[in-house]
Amino acid sequence: MSLPQLRPILKQLAMGRSRYLFGLDRVPDDRLNYSPGGDARSPLALADYHANFFRMVNYLITRRAFPTERPEIVPSASREEAKAKVDAAYGALIATVKELSEDDLRKTLPAPWGGELTVEEFLTAGVFVAGYTQGQLNYVQMCYGDTDANIPPGWGTEEP
């Protein structure tokens, strides 16, 4: 049973997971590798980045340190592969968060931008980043003409 103060974070993670996966489903096959230009990521590359971020958050929480070696991000070759990575990364983080104790929440972690945050602060920041990367996917979708927000039916009713 998760701590009561973690319920909003778990809810936001479940909502982020369902919306990102739904958004990937809404990308036409011929736009999965589309980039609006320059170094802008394609929908598949954004999904890989999104999944890698949540893997890193989980790593930080469970080990309280950055990996000694930066993991290579292997580009997804298909929508299914990208979705599997995103789903697995969210699933692992949700499982970790469900097991956190009051003491765990007070432990500190190194922040990617410097300094330290408590685990609880880091989780809140992680949910914020999920919204940011969701926005990136939506923006790429707008660049090729999809102006729908791509919100899944029943969004907000997810349970972690």
Buried (B, 14 or more C-beta within 10 A) or exposed (E): EBBEEBEEBBBBBBBBBBBBBBBBEBBEEEBBBBBEEEEBBBBBBBBBBBBBBBBBBBBBBEEBEEEEEEEEEEEBEEBEBBBBBBBEBBBBBBEBBEEBEEEBBEBEBBEBEEEEBBBBBBBBBBBEBBEEBBEBBBEBBEBEEBEEEBBBEEEEEBEB
